[in-house]
Amino acid sequence: MPTHTFAKTLLSRLLPVALALVAGSVQAQTATTANQAASSPAASASPASPAKKELVARIIKLQAPSIEFVARNLAEQPAAVILERAGQAISQRVPADKQAAMAKDIRADAKKYVDDAVPLVQARALRLAPTTIGPIIEDKFSEDELKQILVVLESAAYAKFQQLGTDMQNALLDKLVAETRSSIEPKVKALEATVGKRLGVTEQAPAAAAPAAKPAKPASK
């Protein structure tokens, strides 16, 4: 379980990094002009024109995959926590010969939850985006700046970069886990032992603890 928990924790940290990489070119191009727009009283005082609203709508539409990504992470968090806790409970309370079957059933339950919850949260996020993200973009950017952003977002090079986001993330994650496992696993085990002693939990035999890694996997997408 320590190995898988470590890998899963790294994944949860790297997903935001992948998004930041994807958005980096836009942020670099608009950082200076955004600060100028934010400090200008006239920019926020005047209502957005129909042309500006149309530009904002185009930007939000192009950001739909990122919005859905954030919504998926939000919806999956409860399942990930439950699976991790279930893995600990299985290793401590379920007979060794029944652990695998129990873990399989719990993973199936978690997958059903994810299959039901993710589309619901994603759909709601897309509906909320125009009234939450939209006003911020309207207030902080001029029409000219929005046009500059759209040039980047609609470019073929940027689309190609977005498509490679998962590949880049996986390449980094696989190598990072491989090269740090030997250093981090002992620290994780030591922490688990320390916490276990504080809680008065009896240490489990290695053979009984091994299946606990299975239910700790992130729910299938």
Secondary structure, 3 states (H helix, E strand, C coil): CHHHHHHHHHHHHHHHHHHHHHHHHHHHHHHHHHHHHHCCHHHHHCCCCHHHHHHHHHHHHHCHHHHHHHHHHHHHHHHHHHHHHHHHHHHHHCCHHHHHHHHHHHHHHHHHHHHHHHHHHHHHHHHHHHHHHHHHHHHHCCHHHHHHHHHHHCCHHHHHHHHCHHHHHHHHHHHHHHHHHHHHHHHHHHHHHHHHHHHCCCCCCHHHHHHHHCCCCCCCC
